[in-house]
Amino acid sequence: AYVTGTTNSLAFLATPGAYRTRFDGDRAAYAGKVDFAAAPPRAISCVINAASLAAGNPRNYPSDGAVSPGEIVSLYGNDIGPSTPGGGVVLRGRFTQQIGDAQILFDGIPAPLLYAGPVQINAVVPFALQNPTHLVLWRNGVPTGPIALPVVPAVPGVFQSGDPLLARAAALNEDGTPNSPSNPASRGSVVTFFATGAGIFTPAESDGKILPITLPLPVPAMGASVLIDGKQARVQYAGAAPGEV
């Protein structure tokens, strides 16, 4: 099967052996050949925001596929992680940088890993990035990549609850119960939601650190604003989540 078209994605990921593996211009043309008899190679097919499940933030940035410092990302692909999935390990107050035989590096900096399995890896992008950053997957001493990804100051994404097609925020009502259609928030009440991709924090934090449960906590250097139904909402707190990475 042959597929052709155009793309604006700066993070256009090609399989090994492709004629050209890098995006090189606005609305670049591509041609793809699918060989149904071939064994699929080890390859990363996409890198997305772990909260919004979107590649970058095309609403705010034309750099579809961009990542930001400190963002939690999900990598999907084939044979990219251990056959037995596993969660991240916290050692001395921070997530370790390897699960099984899998390790992800950005510009040579190991990324803290939150989860790894054969088709998905969740990682925390290091705060120190070049632009573009170059991602490499290592398994059993064998690299896959590098893959060039554009870097932008922030790629905000809100974590979701339930069916991703419904795009419902993972939010808590003022009484601490989960927000849902059957348990809505009252007008004028406080709701709490969780996000990633806010960029650099102040004061600066180290990669993969589990933060304390007491204030003060680091806050996004760029600040944060929230719209609800297009109306500016009063932000009571915008910063790191207590007790979380």
C-alpha positions as CSV (number, residue, x, y, z in Angstrom):
1,A,0.0,0.0,0.0
2,Y,1.3,3.5,-0.9
3,V,0.2,6.7,0.9
4,T,1.1,10.2,-0.1
5,G,0.2,13.7,1.2
6,T,1.6,16.8,2.9
7,T,2.6,17.5,6.5
8,N,3.3,20.6,8.7
9,S,4.6,18.4,11.5
10,L,8.2,19.4,12.6
11,A,8.3,16.1,14.4
12,F,7.5,13.9,11.4
13,L,8.9,10.5,12.4
14,A,10.0,8.2,9.7
15,T,11.0,4.5,10.0
16,P,14.6,3.4,9.7
17,G,15.8,3.1,6.1
18,A,13.5,5.9,4.8
19,Y,14.9,8.1,2.0
20,R,14.6,11.2,4.1
21,T,13.9,11.1,7.9
22,R,13.7,14.8,8.7
23,F,11.0,17.4,8.0
24,D,12.6,20.1,5.9
25,G,10.0,22.7,5.0
26,D,6.5,24.1,5.2
27,R,3.9,21.7,3.9
28,A,6.4,19.1,2.9
29,A,5.2,16.3,0.7
30,Y,5.7,12.7,1.8
31,A,5.3,9.2,0.3
32,G,5.0,6.1,2.4
33,K,5.1,2.4,1.5
34,V,3.5,-0.2,3.7
35,D,4.9,-3.7,3.4
36,F,2.5,-6.1,5.1
37,A,4.9,-9.0,4.9
38,A,7.8,-7.3,6.7
39,A,8.4,-7.5,10.4
40,P,7.8,-4.1,12.0
41,P,11.1,-2.5,13.1
42,R,11.8,-1.0,16.5
43,A,10.6,2.5,16.0
44,I,9.1,5.5,17.8
45,S,5.9,6.5,16.0
46,C,4.9,9.6,18.0
47,V,5.8,11.8,21.0
48,I,2.8,13.5,22.6
49,N,1.8,15.5,25.6
50,A,0.8,12.9,28.2
51,A,-2.1,15.0,29.4
52,S,-3.7,16.4,26.3
53,L,-2.6,13.3,24.1
54,A,-1.8,15.9,21.4
55,A,1.5,16.3,19.5
56,G,2.7,19.7,20.8
57,N,0.1,22.5,21.0
58,P,-0.9,23.5,17.4
59,R,-3.5,26.0,18.7
60,N,-0.8,28.2,20.2
61,Y,2.3,27.1,18.3
62,P,2.8,26.1,14.6
63,S,5.5,23.7,15.8
64,D,3.3,20.7,15.9
65,G,5.2,18.0,17.8
66,A,7.1,20.5,20.0
67,V,8.1,19.6,23.6
68,S,8.8,21.9,26.5
69,P,11.2,21.7,29.5
70,G,9.8,19.5,32.3
71,E,6.8,18.3,30.2
72,I,5.5,14.8,30.8
73,V,5.4,13.1,27.4
74,S,4.2,9.7,26.1
75,L,6.1,7.9,23.4
76,Y,4.3,5.3,21.3
77,G,5.9,2.9,18.9
78,N,6.9,-0.7,18.3
79,D,9.2,-2.7,20.6
80,I,10.3,0.4,22.4
81,G,10.2,-0.9,26.0
82,P,10.4,-4.0,28.0
83,S,8.0,-6.8,27.1
84,T,6.7,-6.8,30.8
85,P,5.4,-3.3,31.5
86,G,6.6,-1.6,34.6
87,G,6.1,1.6,36.5
88,G,8.8,4.1,37.5
89,V,10.9,3.6,40.6
90,V,11.5,6.5,43.1
91,L,15.0,6.4,44.6
92,R,16.2,9.1,47.0
93,G,13.2,11.3,46.2
94,R,13.3,11.2,42.5
95,F,12.2,8.9,39.6
96,T,15.0,6.8,38.2
97,Q,16.0,7.1,34.5
98,Q,15.6,3.5,33.4
99,I,12.9,0.8,33.5
100,G,13.9,-2.7,32.5
101,D,16.3,-2.3,29.5
102,A,14.8,1.0,28.3
103,Q,16.2,4.5,28.6
104,I,15.3,7.8,26.9
105,L,17.8,10.6,26.4
106,F,17.2,14.2,25.3
107,D,20.5,15.8,24.1
108,G,22.3,13.1,26.0
109,I,20.5,13.8,29.2
110,P,18.6,10.7,30.7
111,A,15.0,11.4,31.2
112,P,13.1,10.3,34.4
113,L,10.8,7.4,33.4
114,L,7.3,7.0,34.9
115,Y,6.2,3.9,32.9
116,A,7.6,1.7,30.2
117,G,6.1,-1.1,28.1
118,P,6.6,-2.6,24.6
119,V,4.4,0.1,22.9
120,Q,4.4,3.1,25.3
121,I,6.9,5.0,27.5
122,N,6.0,7.9,29.8
123,A,8.9,10.2,30.5
124,V,9.7,13.6,32.0
125,V,11.5,15.9,29.5
126,P,14.7,17.3,31.2
127,F,14.7,21.0,32.0
128,A,18.0,21.6,30.1
129,L,17.2,21.4,26.4
130,Q,18.7,22.5,23.2
131,N,16.5,23.6,20.3
132,P,15.8,21.4,18.5
133,T,16.3,18.6,21.1
134,H,17.5,15.2,19.9
135,L,15.7,12.2,21.4
136,V,17.4,8.8,21.5
137,L,15.9,5.5,22.8
138,W,18.4,3.0,24.2
139,R,17.5,-0.7,24.7
140,N,20.1,-3.3,25.6
141,G,22.8,-0.9,24.5
142,V,21.3,-0.4,21.1
143,P,20.2,3.2,20.1
144,T,17.1,4.2,18.1
145,G,17.3,7.7,16.8
146,P,18.2,10.4,17.2
147,I,14.9,12.1,16.5
148,A,14.9,15.9,16.3
149,L,12.0,17.6,18.1
150,P,11.4,21.4,18.3
151,V,11.4,23.0,21.7
152,V,9.0,25.8,22.8
153,P,8.7,27.6,26.2
154,A,5.5,25.8,27.1
155,V,3.2,23.1,25.8
156,P,0.3,23.1,28.3
157,G,-2.0,20.1,28.5
158,V,-4.7,19.2,31.0
159,F,-4.9,15.6,32.2
160,Q,-8.2,13.9,31.3
161,S,-10.5,11.5,33.0
162,G,-12.4,8.6,31.5
163,D,-13.0,8.3,27.7
164,P,-10.4,10.5,26.0
165,L,-12.9,11.2,23.2
166,L,-15.0,13.1,25.7
167,A,-12.1,15.3,26.7
168,R,-13.2,15.7,30.3
169,A,-10.7,17.3,32.7
170,A,-9.4,15.2,35.6
171,A,-10.7,17.7,38.2
172,L,-11.7,17.8,41.8
173,N,-14.6,19.8,43.2
174,E,-14.1,22.1,46.3
175,D,-15.1,19.2,48.6
176,G,-12.4,17.0,47.1
177,T,-14.7,14.7,45.2
178,P,-14.1,14.0,41.5
179,N,-15.8,16.4,39.1
180,S,-18.2,14.7,36.7
181,P,-21.5,15.2,34.9
182,S,-23.2,13.5,37.8
183,N,-21.2,15.5,40.4
184,P,-20.8,19.0,38.9
185,A,-19.1,22.0,40.4
186,S,-21.3,24.7,41.9
187,R,-21.1,28.2,40.4
188,G,-18.5,30.3,42.3
189,S,-16.8,27.2,43.8
190,V,-13.2,26.3,43.5
191,V,-12.1,23.4,41.2
192,T,-8.7,21.8,41.0
193,F,-7.3,20.4,37.8
194,F,-3.9,18.9,36.9
195,A,-1.7,19.7,33.9
196,T,1.8,19.4,32.5
197,G,3.9,21.3,30.0
198,A,4.0,24.7,31.8
199,G,7.8,25.1,31.1
200,I,10.5,26.3,33.4
201,F,9.7,26.6,37.1
202,T,10.8,29.2,39.6
203,P,12.7,28.4,41.7
204,A,14.3,25.9,39.4
205,E,13.8,22.2,40.1
206,S,15.8,19.1,39.2
207,D,14.6,16.5,36.8
208,G,12.2,13.8,38.2
209,K,12.1,15.2,41.7
210,I,9.1,14.3,43.9
211,L,8.1,17.6,45.4
212,P,7.1,18.2,49.1
213,I,3.5,18.3,50.3
214,T,3.9,21.7,51.9
215,L,3.9,25.2,50.5
216,P,5.7,27.1,49.1
217,L,6.2,25.1,45.9
218,P,7.7,26.1,42.5
219,V,5.5,28.0,40.1
220,P,5.7,28.3,36.3
221,A,8.0,31.2,35.3
222,M,5.6,32.1,32.6
223,G,2.6,32.2,34.9
224,A,-0.8,30.7,34.1
225,S,-4.3,31.9,33.2
226,V,-7.5,29.9,32.9
227,L,-10.6,30.5,30.7
228,I,-13.8,28.7,31.5
229,D,-16.4,29.0,28.7
230,G,-14.3,31.9,27.3
231,K,-14.4,33.8,30.6
232,Q,-11.4,34.6,32.6
233,A,-11.3,32.6,35.8
234,R,-9.6,33.8,39.0
235,V,-6.6,31.5,39.6
236,Q,-6.2,30.7,43.3
237,Y,-3.0,28.7,42.9
238,A,-1.0,27.6,39.9
239,G,2.2,25.7,40.6
240,A,3.7,22.3,41.2
241,A,1.4,19.5,42.5
242,P,2.3,18.6,46.2
243,G,3.9,15.2,46.5
244,E,4.1,14.6,42.7
245,V,6.8,14.8,40.1
